[in-house]
Amino acid sequence: MQPTVLTFEAAGGERLDTFLGQAMNEPRNQIAHLIKNGLVAVEAKAAAKPGVKLKPGEKVTVTLPQMEPEAAQPIDFDVPILYEDDDLLIIDKPSGLTVHPAPSVKEPTLVDWLKHHDIRLSTLSGEERHGIVHRLDKGTSGVMIVAKTNEAHDALSKQLQDKSMGRYYLAVVTPPLKEDLTLVDKPVGRSPHNRLKMAVVPHGKSAQTLFMKLLLSRDEKEELIACKLFTGRTHQIRVHLESFSRHILGDHLYGIKSNPDKIQRILLHAYTLYFTHPRTGEAMRFTAPLPAALEERLQSHFATETLDETLAPDRIGTLFDTDTAD
């Protein structure tokens, strides 16, 4: 397929990325990708930087290559769909499913599943993307949002950045928390001692997590907690818990090495997601049902008479509304 070539005439005095962003009605980060990939020329010469100042009457050409779809691996699994419309998809990601392909990942991923469902978006520079707004670690289950259009993807990404989109997680930890609410505000980066792990490091990226007590186990050695993320760093919940000597059951990377119960998966679940619909402006909230491993742990080790009330999504949201992390 032939690329599309667009031509614009500069009024003069504007930055190249600002001019093209307004002319094409596209965000500046997308324009920057075009320039970086050599797809923008000023007076037939490839533009070197997004910030170059344009002169009056200069011709700016933009080449938009067609997306070349990448083949999907065969899949032998399905992913529960909690909600779908023309703009977005809400799914319940199973534990053990990797979100993005990588050289080290041999098995099919969530991206392969999305390809089989014909959810294929593209950037202006022709790179394939699949609408994933936020990620979950392989072992973590729960609710995720996927955009089905580029417009929805950009709008939802902005909500994630300005924190109008939010997530509440559930986890079973040991030992229990000391306070009803525990705010951890510590930078997270790659561990200098183990390349598989992240850690609290002085020059890491800023990270904030708020932890809330929900329910003690019958022997008071474990606790069901809720977690609210204010940032989305890799392994953030696990790292922040480890920073004050708490561990999620079933976490074999950050958790306790000896595990007499041989829990097969980490008991960390993305429970609730809230956001504003990118097209209608409606406030939306979705909750992923408890996975079997978490349900079994609660039934066998906790008094569950008040569990439904404890886990009411609106209740958890109301309790977290009292936080002061911002």
VENTA-V344915 format. One record per pair of residues at least 12 apart in sequence whose ideal C-beta (glycine too) atoms are under 7 Angstrom apart, sorted by the first residue. I is the first residue (numbers start at 0). J is the second residue. D is the distance in whole Angstrom. If there is no record, write none. Layout:
i->I j->J d->D
i->I j->J d->D
This chain:
i->0 j->65 d->4
i->2 j->62 d->5
i->2 j->63 d->6
i->2 j->64 d->4
i->2 j->65 d->6
i->3 j->63 d->4
i->4 j->60 d->6
i->4 j->62 d->5
i->5 j->60 d->7
i->5 j->61 d->5
i->5 j->63 d->7
i->6 j->58 d->6
i->6 j->60 d->5
i->7 j->22 d->5
i->7 j->59 d->5
i->8 j->56 d->6
i->8 j->58 d->6
i->9 j->53 d->4
i->9 j->54 d->7
i->9 j->55 d->7
i->9 j->56 d->7
i->9 j->57 d->5
i->9 j->59 d->6
i->10 j->55 d->6
i->11 j->53 d->6
i->11 j->54 d->5
i->11 j->55 d->3
i->12 j->52 d->7
i->13 j->53 d->5
i->14 j->49 d->7
i->14 j->50 d->5
i->14 j->52 d->6
i->15 j->41 d->7
i->15 j->46 d->6
i->15 j->49 d->6
i->15 j->51 d->5
i->15 j->53 d->6
i->16 j->30 d->5
i->16 j->31 d->6
i->16 j->34 d->7
i->16 j->49 d->4
i->16 j->50 d->7
i->18 j->53 d->6
i->19 j->39 d->7
i->19 j->59 d->7
i->19 j->61 d->7
i->25 j->123 d->6
i->26 j->153 d->6
i->29 j->122 d->6
i->29 j->123 d->5
i->30 j->49 d->7
i->31 j->49 d->5
i->32 j->122 d->6
i->32 j->123 d->7
i->32 j->124 d->5
i->33 j->61 d->6
i->33 j->123 d->5
i->33 j->124 d->5
i->34 j->46 d->5
i->34 j->49 d->5
i->36 j->124 d->5
i->38 j->61 d->6
i->38 j->62 d->5
i->38 j->124 d->6
i->39 j->59 d->7
i->39 j->61 d->5
i->40 j->60 d->5
i->41 j->53 d->7
i->41 j->57 d->6
i->41 j->59 d->5
i->42 j->57 d->6
i->42 j->58 d->6
i->63 j->123 d->6
i->64 j->124 d->7
i->64 j->125 d->4
i->65 j->125 d->6
i->66 j->121 d->4
i->66 j->125 d->5
i->66 j->127 d->6
i->68 j->119 d->6
i->68 j->127 d->7
i->69 j->127 d->6
i->71 j->111 d->5
i->71 j->114 d->4
i->71 j->115 d->6
i->72 j->107 d->4
i->72 j->111 d->5
i->73 j->107 d->7
i->74 j->107 d->5
i->74 j->111 d->6
i->74 j->112 d->6
i->74 j->115 d->6
i->78 j->90 d->5
i->78 j->92 d->7
i->78 j->93 d->7
i->78 j->109 d->7
i->78 j->112 d->6
i->79 j->91 d->4
i->81 j->142 d->7
i->81 j->285 d->5
i->81 j->287 d->7
i->82 j->285 d->6
i->85 j->147 d->7
i->86 j->147 d->6
i->86 j->148 d->6
i->86 j->151 d->4
i->86 j->277 d->6
i->86 j->278 d->5
i->87 j->144 d->6
i->87 j->145 d->7
i->87 j->146 d->6
i->87 j->147 d->6
i->87 j->151 d->6
i->88 j->118 d->7
i->88 j->145 d->4
i->88 j->147 d->6
i->89 j->142 d->6
i->89 j->144 d->6
i->89 j->285 d->5
i->90 j->143 d->5
i->90 j->145 d->6
i->91 j->141 d->7
i->91 j->142 d->6
i->91 j->287 d->4
i->92 j->109 d->7
i->92 j->135 d->5
i->92 j->140 d->6
i->92 j->141 d->6
i->92 j->143 d->5
i->93 j->140 d->6
i->94 j->138 d->5
i->94 j->139 d->7
i->94 j->140 d->4
i->94 j->264 d->5
i->94 j->290 d->6
i->95 j->137 d->6
i->95 j->138 d->7
i->96 j->109 d->6
i->96 j->137 d->7
i->97 j->137 d->5
i->98 j->131 d->6
i->98 j->134 d->5
i->98 j->135 d->6
i->110 j->129 d->5
i->113 j->129 d->5
i->113 j->145 d->7
i->118 j->130 d->6
i->118 j->145 d->6
i->118 j->147 d->6
i->120 j->149 d->5
i->120 j->152 d->6
i->130 j->145 d->5
i->130 j->146 d->4
i->130 j->147 d->6
i->130 j->152 d->5
i->131 j->145 d->6
i->132 j->144 d->5
i->132 j->146 d->6
i->132 j->152 d->7
i->132 j->155 d->5
i->132 j->156 d->6
i->132 j->159 d->6
i->133 j->159 d->6
i->133 j->231 d->6
i->135 j->269 d->6
i->136 j->234 d->7
i->138 j->264 d->6
i->138 j->265 d->4
i->139 j->265 d->7
i->139 j->267 d->5
i->139 j->269 d->6
i->140 j->268 d->5
i->140 j->269 d->7
i->140 j->290 d->5
i->141 j->268 d->5
i->141 j->269 d->3
i->141 j->270 d->6
i->141 j->287 d->4
i->142 j->269 d->5
i->142 j->271 d->7
i->142 j->272 d->5
i->142 j->285 d->5
i->142 j->286 d->7
i->142 j->287 d->4
i->144 j->272 d->6
i->144 j->274 d->7
i->150 j->277 d->7
i->151 j->277 d->5
i->154 j->277 d->4
i->155 j->274 d->7
i->155 j->277 d->6
i->158 j->274 d->5
i->158 j->275 d->6
i->162 j->229 d->7
i->163 j->274 d->7
i->163 j->275 d->6
i->164 j->273 d->7
i->164 j->274 d->4
i->165 j->227 d->7
i->165 j->273 d->5
i->166 j->228 d->6
i->166 j->269 d->6
i->166 j->271 d->7
i->166 j->272 d->5
i->167 j->225 d->6
i->167 j->227 d->6
i->167 j->270 d->5
i->167 j->271 d->4
i->167 j->315 d->5
i->167 j->316 d->7
i->167 j->319 d->7
i->168 j->225 d->7
i->168 j->226 d->4
i->168 j->236 d->6
i->168 j->267 d->6
i->168 j->268 d->6
i->168 j->269 d->5
i->168 j->270 d->6
i->169 j->223 d->7
i->169 j->225 d->6
i->169 j->268 d->5
i->169 j->270 d->5
i->169 j->293 d->7
i->170 j->224 d->6
i->170 j->226 d->6
i->170 j->236 d->7
i->170 j->247 d->5
i->170 j->266 d->6
i->170 j->267 d->5
i->171 j->221 d->6
i->171 j->223 d->6
i->171 j->247 d->7
i->171 j->248 d->5
i->171 j->266 d->4
i->171 j->293 d->7
i->171 j->296 d->6
i->172 j->221 d->7
i->172 j->222 d->6
i->172 j->224 d->6
i->172 j->240 d->6
i->172 j->245 d->5
i->172 j->246 d->6
i->172 j->247 d->6
i->173 j->220 d->6
i->173 j->221 d->5
i->173 j->246 d->6
i->173 j->248 d->6
i->174 j->220 d->7
i->174 j->245 d->7
i->175 j->215 d->6
i->175 j->219 d->7
i->175 j->222 d->4
i->176 j->210 d->6
i->176 j->212 d->5
i->176 j->222 d->6
i->176 j->224 d->6
i->176 j->245 d->7
i->179 j->211 d->7
i->179 j->212 d->5
i->180 j->209 d->6
i->180 j->211 d->6
i->180 j->322 d->7
i->181 j->210 d->4
i->182 j->209 d->5
i->182 j->324 d->6
i->183 j->208 d->5
i->183 j->239 d->4
i->183 j->242 d->6
i->184 j->207 d->5
i->185 j->199 d->4
i->185 j->206 d->6
i->185 j->239 d->6
i->185 j->242 d->6
i->186 j->199 d->7
i->186 j->200 d->6
i->186 j->201 d->7
i->186 j->203 d->4
i->186 j->204 d->6
i->186 j->205 d->6
i->186 j->206 d->6
i->187 j->199 d->6
i->187 j->203 d->5
i->187 j->204 d->6
i->187 j->206 d->4
i->187 j->232 d->4
i->187 j->235 d->6
i->187 j->238 d->5
i->188 j->200 d->4
i->188 j->202 d->7
i->188 j->203 d->3
i->188 j->204 d->6
i->195 j->252 d->7
i->196 j->252 d->6
i->196 j->253 d->7
i->197 j->233 d->5
i->197 j->234 d->4
i->197 j->238 d->5
i->198 j->238 d->6
i->199 j->238 d->6
i->199 j->242 d->5
i->204 j->232 d->6
i->205 j->230 d->6
i->206 j->230 d->5
i->206 j->232 d->5
i->206 j->235 d->5
i->206 j->239 d->7
i->207 j->229 d->4
i->207 j->230 d->6
i->207 j->324 d->5
i->208 j->226 d->6
i->208 j->228 d->6
i->208 j->229 d->7
i->208 j->235 d->6
i->208 j->236 d->6
i->208 j->239 d->5
i->209 j->227 d->4
i->209 j->319 d->7
i->209 j->322 d->5
i->209 j->324 d->6
i->210 j->224 d->5
i->210 j->226 d->5
i->211 j->224 d->6
i->211 j->225 d->5
i->211 j->318 d->6
i->211 j->319 d->7
i->212 j->224 d->6
i->213 j->225 d->6
i->213 j->309 d->5
i->214 j->301 d->6
i->214 j->309 d->5
i->216 j->300 d->5
i->216 j->301 d->5
i->217 j->300 d->6
i->217 j->301 d->6
i->217 j->302 d->6
i->221 j->248 d->7
i->221 j->300 d->6
i->223 j->297 d->7
i->223 j->301 d->7
i->225 j->315 d->5
i->227 j->319 d->5
i->227 j->322 d->7
i->229 j->324 d->5
i->236 j->267 d->7
i->237 j->250 d->6
i->237 j->253 d->4
i->241 j->253 d->5
i->247 j->265 d->6
i->247 j->266 d->6
i->247 j->267 d->5
i->248 j->262 d->5
i->248 j->266 d->5
i->248 j->296 d->7
i->249 j->262 d->4
i->249 j->263 d->7
i->249 j->264 d->5
i->249 j->265 d->4
i->249 j->266 d->5
i->250 j->265 d->5
i->262 j->292 d->7
i->263 j->292 d->7
i->264 j->292 d->5
i->266 j->292 d->6
i->266 j->293 d->5
i->266 j->296 d->6
i->268 j->287 d->7
i->268 j->289 d->7
i->268 j->290 d->6
i->268 j->293 d->6
i->269 j->287 d->6
i->270 j->286 d->6
i->270 j->287 d->6
i->271 j->284 d->6
i->271 j->286 d->5
i->271 j->312 d->5
i->271 j->315 d->7
i->272 j->285 d->5
i->284 j->312 d->6
i->286 j->312 d->5
